[in-house]
Amino acid sequence: LREALIRQHGLARVKRVEKVFSEPAYMDLNIKESVSRENYFEQLKGSSVDESHFRLSQNVSLLQLKGYHSGDWWVQSLSASYPVKLAPMEFKGKTVLDVCCAPGGKSFQLADKGAILTSIDKSERRLKLMRENLDRLNYDLDLICKDVFEYQPKNHFDIILLDPPCTATGTIGKNPDLQFLNPLDKLKELSDIQRKMLKRCASWLQEDGYIIYSVCSLLKEEGEDQISRFLKKNKEFCLVYPKKKGFL
């Protein structure tokens, strides 16, 4: 895996990633936009790492943390929030489909931004936890337990967020066992699934709609290459860039 990453990204970048992965795992809270930040963070132990994110400095009981029962926040890493955070389109009042939505972080972001949201996932076990958080956060959305290849929407969407299964090589920091489970052995199978999901979701868009495609993988076969292949075969689509130019 390391050799493959060095070929794609270069040794210097891989060493920087390894340094980040070697540090202790952290927990981030995504704070609702409607929650006043004034004096809020002072009651938590940690630091603000973004306008919407707070990083806890120690292990704590989430149930006893300020804002848990009032639904002020949900657990979501800062990096996992970027596909929605950096998207250049407006979400409020738009019909949005979140594909492979569980455990729910991106759906909560979209709901917080006022999207008219449908979220689907085939795992009932993962959706159970998501429903519990939805009740706590008091968000209203259409949550469906369905395989994307069996799902057929009644109407087309303005925006589709697709976060398909992947090798998850970008999460080795908190899941160190992944590096020993031969993620490259599953690469072709997962890449095929991603390609088919992307093609299927594209047919559910409004004429002027957007797809946000994201994976938690460091392998270009699942990210950049997947997007490039799709654009070559679908000339009616074009690439749009994130809000914060230069971030990526």
Secondary structure, 3 states (H helix, E strand, C coil): CHHHHHHHHCHHHHHHHHHHHHCCCCEEEEECCCCCCCCCHHHCCEEECCCCEEEECCCCCHHHCCCCCCCCEEECCHHHHHHHHCCCCCCCCCEEEEECCCCCHHHHHHHHCCCEEEEEECCHHHHHHHHHHHHHHCCCCEEEECCCCCCCCCCCEEEEEECCCCCCHHHCCCCHHHHHCCHHHHHHHHHHHHHHHHHHHHCCEEEEEEEEECCCCCCCCCCHHHHHHHHHHCCCCCCCCCCCCCCC
